[in-house]
Amino acid sequence: MVGRVALVTGGTSGIGRATAEAFLRAGASVMICGRRESPGRLAVKELDGLGDIAFRAADVTDETSVAGLVEATCDRFGRLDYAFNNAANTDAARDIGTFTDMALSEFEGIVRASLVSVWLSMKYELPALVESGGGAVVNTSSMDARIQMAGTGSYAAAKAGCEALTVAAAKEYASKGVRINAVRPGAIRTPMLEQNLDAKGPEGRASVEDGYRRIIAMRRLGEPGEVAEAVVWLCSDRSSYVTGHVLTVDGALGL
């Protein structure tokens, strides 16, 4: 990936940060974004020795912010070859009680963070990718899009919408030299998952982790780097005939 440029939204922690590192190790230059400056500057400082990396604060649910992010990436690096749309809002990561108990603003927040953000990102990334001669996009879905457990209705619907958007866009842009896929992570040990576990207290955390290990065929949680490797493969020339695909990375949790 030497000479190529990757944009990673939600790139300051978890899967996004691991993917930024994987892109750098593969030789690409990387722009990461997040809503807050301090985590972004810290990530750049920690990863700077691996290659050319930059940070821009952006809210991927805001059209002006997304347009500025893509423009800044092209201005900084001269092109765009890969985009990993991974940003997530931890405040809207799961439904609150049953979905009929949610306020409209809560429902809209989940859909905006998990679906509208992907559409907005691709709206501005795809023309830049075409201008660079083609490239690849990977969107982050979730095991909830497939399992659709009670209590995750709105989040599952938003992520299922993300997968539908991925496939439809892939068909539209295949002839233009842009491949579009998605990853569907399972239970990955990210800051978001750690936050949810910590909220349950020590006993609750142990119980939930034990429950995960019982239902995951590999009997362990996944690591961010394991998803990152899948993302980089989907962007690489090694997957040159793969588009419109949703790649599950969940240790066989969803089977």
Steps between C-alpha positions, in 0.01 A plus 500: 500500500799731463390822336135442590288706742244371751234692693386339825203651683480419867873445472612612845423180692385139476452346157562831323835559666609140439405537135691827466804319637449210258476739204821673611683168532386416147660821376197727457471857624206543737256772605308417816205693636305521822282754671755596766842651446691350794454128414582581139822677582598217734436236231711693249783530753491127575480389135718765338809280490324248276437736210325816382192557714281803568189580702199720438215553744170424330141409578397242241131570558547858374522550123722808511740323733518190279556704185781687675655174619522348154626827352764529773614142435546566128671832569739343751590186304404585142256213447266247665522125438332331798228600746404315816172639633518387859394796715257417779324691773538317830201694636282344231657156489200308627129551548376618837247242619245388242493710187143611566626670817753709306454865423500594135823693556668184635388295201612768257833527679569129455404505133701816437812363670489154343339550158480864395869542582592222257288649223647846557854366504458308176327797336827692517752215495377330183561794261849541650572129452384511138717807440800309638440221248297267723538347842312330779256579780428290807209580732463374855183305570436284808397149596175663616402552135484121467402375845245777568463424869223645712608835642711596197221575252592850390875435498451172313276672246754777444783251451287286268438818304875555487543158343226566245658834413836328459367245252297751298793743478734216403280417201483865400876563516644164388534619141674817621789315660386529861435191713273539802475240777418483868629322808262361759694478828381292791598554861829688463694631798468869414459802730128495416464140617715569807276795587189282475661229714624743765149643535382160626737493800760232577257211542288600203808543285630153586160350429468667159855407396434141603177507298686623194754220532221242517328615181810585293629185332861615542433551873652848518438864416655636184777759486484824296803395297318193374231718343765741371668223302169418333444866409844540347458178303166624362673819386804326355554368148486149647119537514475655153187302403315548829231768518156525655606251767442511877786320673412365845783516756346357815662170598180323387279687745229552242476140373 
